[in-house]
Amino acid sequence: MARRPAGQGRAPPRLRLELLAGMLLLPLLQAARSCPACFCFATPDTIQCRYVRLQEPPAELPGAVHNLSIAGGNLTVLRRAAFAGGWARGEAARPLGNLTLLVLTHDRIEALEDGAFAGLPALATLDLSHNPLRAVAPGAFAGCALLRTLRLNQALLARGAPPLSELLDGALLNLSLGRLELAGNRLRELPPPAVLPAGLEELDVRNNSLQALRSEQLDGLGALGRLRLQLAPNPLRCDCASLRPLLAWLLNTTARAPDAMSLRCASPGKLSGTALSRLRPSQLDCPDGADWRLLAPNSTEEQELETASYVFFGIVLALIGVVFLMVLYLNRKGIKRWLNNLREACRDQMEGYHYRYEQDSDPRRACPGDL
């Protein structure tokens, strides 16, 4: 029987590489085919798409998309099931069951109609930051039962927009939000508890225009449960009337404000830039100083804590020194033997150098050519 020549029946290496590349790129090509005018990156686990300069939400999306980002568009109004092919026969035409992250930043979105995010049952994080929101329908987030994080940073700055209590009235009540971000919206008051979902865990109101927090607002937030409030930086006014409600709210519950140690005074001028945790009753000129024991982490406790830290550090160093001396003592014979051996080795080495020097300097051993 004739033997088949080596390599016959096998694809050339170059062809094999081309076939392998085609198999790897197939998901990407399929995503790009259903992702017009967008940049898509496909892996076996997820498809990430990023659209730019869209006038309306994309008509078709790959069914396996997990993360979707649309930046710099001109969407203006999001209608019902805007990202699920529209609303037809009482339901979303093309629901996206795997979409968990939707980022819609800098898209000039002004209005969210009822059911704007219908057809996205797995949506967990929604970012609407940097949009001039003017109208949010009470049912805008209907169908987003798993939504945990909603970002509205710098999204409530549109000229002529209604106040926060009217804009979000009824829109968040049926959500199971864990975190709501309202940073950078120039808010002068905390959002009323009536517009917040009952199970809210974190409220981010950093970088707003909050100067004084009223006790009824803080008590209302406390009624929501174990809510954590992020406040820094805000231009707090440090006087008795303004600080008393906040300090009372934070009493023995500093976990309510994780950034409490970063809070600083903006007014009056003599206290501008002073950390809230370092204020003293004498600096506030209060008529009654009884309640100002709420400034519990005062200098005395801080100094005591610092002193205790230094004492503990000194004890640790002393223990290390004792252990080192004990090791030296227990190994004193071995250390002495090692030093003697080192000294003998150095002596032998020097004697060798001295002997070679004497041999080289003996005139009787000079070569005839050197005479």
C-alpha positions in Angstrom: 0.0 0.0 0.0 1.3 3.4 -0.9 2.1 5.6 2.0 0.4 9.0 2.0 3.0 11.8 1.8 3.6 13.6 5.1 1.3 16.6 5.6 -1.3 15.4 3.0 -4.9 15.8 4.2 -4.0 18.5 6.7 -4.8 22.2 6.2 -1.7 24.5 5.9 -0.8 26.3 9.1 -1.8 29.6 7.6 -5.3 28.3 6.7 -5.7 26.8 10.2 -4.9 30.2 11.8 -7.4 31.9 9.5 -10.1 29.4 10.4 -9.4 29.8 14.1 -9.5 33.6 13.8 -12.8 33.3 12.0 -14.3 31.2 14.8 -13.2 33.7 17.4 -14.5 36.7 15.5 -17.9 35.1 14.7 -19.7 36.3 17.8 -18.3 39.8 17.2 -19.5 39.9 13.6 -22.9 38.7 14.6 -23.1 41.4 17.3 -21.9 44.1 14.9 -24.5 43.0 12.3 -27.3 43.7 14.9 -25.5 46.7 16.3 -25.5 49.3 13.5 -23.5 52.4 14.1 -21.9 51.2 17.3 -18.8 49.8 18.7 -19.2 46.2 20.0 -16.9 43.9 21.9 -18.0 40.3 22.2 -16.8 37.5 24.5 -18.3 34.1 25.2 -20.0 35.6 28.4 -21.0 39.1 27.4 -21.5 41.6 24.7 -20.7 45.2 25.4 -21.9 47.9 23.0 -21.2 51.6 23.0 -23.3 53.9 20.8 -22.4 57.4 20.0 -24.5 60.4 18.7 -27.8 58.5 18.4 -31.0 60.4 17.8 -33.1 57.7 19.2 -32.6 54.4 21.0 -31.3 51.6 18.8 -34.0 49.6 17.0 -32.2 46.2 17.4 -29.9 44.9 20.0 -28.2 41.5 20.4 -30.3 39.4 22.7 -27.3 38.4 24.8 -26.1 41.9 25.6 -25.2 42.4 29.2 -23.8 45.9 29.3 -25.0 48.8 27.1 -23.5 52.3 27.1 -24.9 55.2 25.1 -22.9 58.4 25.5 -23.1 61.8 23.8 -26.4 61.1 22.1 -29.5 63.2 21.6 -32.2 60.9 22.8 -34.3 63.7 24.5 -37.4 61.5 25.2 -37.4 57.8 26.2 -40.7 56.2 25.3 -42.2 53.0 26.5 -39.8 50.0 26.1 -37.4 52.3 24.4 -34.6 49.7 24.5 -36.7 46.6 23.9 -38.0 47.3 20.5 -41.0 49.4 21.6 -44.4 48.5 23.0 -46.6 46.1 21.0 -49.7 44.2 22.0 -49.3 45.0 25.7 -45.7 44.0 26.1 -42.1 44.8 25.0 -41.5 43.7 21.4 -37.9 42.5 21.9 -37.1 42.2 25.7 -33.4 42.0 26.7 -33.4 39.4 29.5 -29.6 39.6 30.1 -29.1 43.3 30.3 -27.8 44.2 33.8 -26.0 47.5 33.2 -27.4 50.5 31.2 -25.3 53.7 31.0 -27.0 56.7 29.5 -24.7 59.7 30.2 -24.5 63.0 28.4 -27.5 62.0 26.1 -29.6 65.2 26.6 -32.5 63.1 28.0 -35.3 65.4 29.2 -38.2 63.1 29.7 -38.9 59.5 30.8 -42.3 58.3 29.9 -44.2 55.4 31.6 -42.5 52.1 31.1 -39.4 53.7 29.5 -37.3 50.8 30.7 -39.9 48.0 30.2 -38.5 44.8 28.7 -35.3 44.9 30.9 -36.2 42.5 33.7 -32.6 41.9 34.8 -31.5 45.6 34.9 -29.5 46.1 38.1 -27.7 49.4 37.5 -29.0 52.4 35.6 -26.9 55.6 35.1 -28.7 58.7 33.9 -26.1 61.1 35.1 -25.4 64.4 33.2 -28.8 64.7 31.6 -31.2 67.7 31.8 -34.2 65.8 33.2 -37.4 67.8 33.3 -40.1 65.1 33.5 -40.1 61.6 35.0 -43.4 59.7 34.8 -44.5 57.9 38.0 -44.2 54.6 36.1 -40.9 55.3 34.3 -39.1 52.5 36.1 -41.9 50.0 36.0 -40.8 46.5 35.3 -37.3 47.0 36.8 -37.8 44.8 39.8 -34.1 44.0 40.2 -32.9 47.6 39.9 -30.5 48.2 42.8 -28.4 51.3 41.8 -29.8 54.4 40.2 -27.4 57.3 39.4 -28.8 60.7 38.8 -25.6 62.7 39.4 -25.9 66.2 37.8 -29.2 65.2 36.2 -31.4 67.7 38.0 -29.9 70.9 36.8 -32.1 71.8 33.9 -33.4 75.3 33.8 -37.0 75.5 34.6 -37.2 71.9 35.9 -39.5 71.2 38.8 -38.0 70.6 42.3 -36.8 67.1 43.2 -39.9 66.3 45.2 -42.1 66.9 42.2 -39.8 65.4 39.6 -39.4 62.0 41.3 -42.9 62.0 42.9 -44.0 58.3 42.8 -41.3 57.2 40.4 -39.1 55.4 43.0 -41.6 54.1 45.5 -42.1 50.6 44.1 -38.4 50.0 43.5 -36.0 47.8 45.6 -33.2 50.4 45.3 -30.2 49.9 47.4 -28.2 53.0 46.3 -29.4 56.3 45.0 -26.9 58.9 43.8 -27.9 62.6 43.6 -24.4 64.2 43.7 -23.7 67.5 42.1 -27.3 68.7 41.7 -27.1 71.9 43.8 -29.6 70.6 46.2 -30.3 72.9 49.1 -32.4 70.4 51.0 -32.3 66.6 51.4 -34.8 64.7 49.3 -38.0 64.2 51.2 -38.5 60.7 52.5 -41.9 60.5 50.7 -40.1 60.2 47.3 -37.6 57.6 48.5 -38.1 53.8 48.4 -38.5 52.1 51.8 -35.5 49.8 51.6 -33.0 52.4 50.5 -29.5 51.7 52.0 -27.3 54.4 50.6 -28.1 58.0 49.6 -25.3 60.0 47.9 -25.8 63.8 48.1 -22.2 64.8 47.9 -21.1 68.0 46.2 -24.5 69.8 46.6 -25.4 73.1 48.2 -26.5 71.7 51.6 -25.8 74.3 54.4 -28.1 73.2 57.2 -30.0 69.9 57.7 -33.4 70.2 59.5 -34.2 67.7 62.2 -37.5 66.6 60.5 -35.6 65.7 57.3 -33.0 63.7 59.2 -35.7 62.0 61.3 -37.5 61.1 58.1 -34.4 59.5 56.7 -33.9 57.6 59.9 -37.4 56.1 59.5 -36.2 54.4 56.3 -34.0 52.0 58.3 -30.3 51.7 58.3 -29.7 54.4 55.7 -26.1 55.6 55.1 -25.9 59.2 54.0 -22.9 60.5 52.1 -22.6 64.3 52.6 -19.0 65.5 51.8 -18.3 67.9 50.4 -21.2 70.3 51.1 -20.9 73.9 52.3 -22.1 73.3 55.8 -22.9 76.3 58.0 -21.3 75.8 61.5 -23.5 77.5 64.1 -25.6 76.1 66.9 -28.9 76.1 65.0 -27.5 74.5 61.9 -25.3 71.8 63.5 -27.4 70.7 66.4 -29.8 68.5 64.3 -27.0 66.9 62.3 -24.9 66.1 65.4 -27.9 64.7 67.2 -28.6 62.4 64.3 -25.0 61.2 64.2 -24.9 60.6 67.9 -23.5 57.1 68.5 -24.4 56.2 64.9 -21.4 57.5 62.9 -22.1 54.6 60.5 -25.0 56.6 59.2 -22.5 59.0 57.5 -19.4 57.0 56.3 -17.7 60.3 55.4 -18.5 62.2 58.6 -14.8 62.7 59.3 -14.5 64.5 56.0 -17.2 67.1 56.7 -15.9 70.6 56.8 -17.4 74.0 57.6 -17.9 76.6 54.8 -19.2 79.4 57.1 -18.8 81.5 59.1 -15.5 82.8 57.7 -13.5 82.1 60.9 -14.4 78.4 60.7 -14.1 78.0 57.0 -12.2 74.8 56.2 -12.4 73.5 59.7 -13.2 69.8 60.0 -16.5 69.2 61.7 -14.9 66.5 64.0 -12.5 69.1 65.4 -14.9 71.8 66.3 -15.1 72.8 70.0 -18.1 74.3 71.8 -16.1 77.5 72.5 -15.7 78.1 68.8 -19.5 78.1 68.2 -20.4 80.7 70.8 -23.5 78.8 71.8 -25.7 80.2 74.5 -26.0 76.8 76.1 -23.2 74.3 75.9 -24.9 71.3 77.5 -25.8 69.5 74.3 -22.4 70.1 72.8 -21.1 67.0 74.4 -22.4 65.5 71.1 -19.1 66.6 69.7 -17.8 63.5 71.4 -14.6 62.7 69.4 -12.9 65.8 71.0 -9.2 66.5 71.4 -9.0 64.8 74.8 -10.2 61.4 73.5 -8.0 61.8 70.4 -5.0 62.6 72.5 -5.7 59.6 74.7 -6.1 57.4 71.7 -2.9 58.7 70.2 -1.0 58.2 73.5 -2.3 54.6 73.7 -1.2 54.0 70.2 2.3 55.2 70.9 2.5 53.1 74.1 1.4 50.0 72.3 4.0 50.7 69.6 6.7 51.1 72.2 5.7 47.8 73.9 5.9 46.0 70.5 9.4 47.4 69.8 10.5 46.4 73.3 9.3 42.8 72.8 11.1 42.6 69.5 14.3 43.9 71.2 14.0 41.3 74.0 13.5 38.5 71.5 16.6 39.6 69.5 18.8 39.8 72.7 17.6 36.3 73.7 18.5 34.9 70.3 22.0 36.5 70.6 22.4 35.1 74.1 21.3 31.6 73.3 23.6 31.5 70.3 26.6 33.2 71.9 29.0 30.2 71.5 28.1 29.7 67.9 28.5 33.4 67.2 31.9 33.4 68.9 33.0 30.4 66.9 31.9 32.1 63.7 33.8 35.2 64.6 36.9 33.2 65.3 36.7 31.4 62.0 36.2 34.7 60.2 39.2 36.2 61.9 41.4 33.1 61.0 40.2 33.2 57.4 41.1 36.9 57.2 44.5 36.2 58.8 45.3 33.4 56.3 44.3 35.6 53.5 46.6 38.5 54.6 49.5 36.1 55.2 49.1 34.8 51.6 49.2 38.3 50.3 52.3 39.1 52.4 54.1 36.0 51.2 53.4 36.7 47.5 54.6 40.3 48.0 57.9 39.0 49.6 58.5 36.6 46.7 57.8 39.2 44.1 60.2 41.7 45.7 63.2 39.2 46.1 66.0 40.4 43.7 67.3 36.9 43.4 64.1 35.8 41.7 64.3 38.6 39.1 64.1 37.6 35.4 67.3 38.1 33.3 65.4 40.4 31.0 64.8 42.8 33.9 68.5 43.3 34.6 
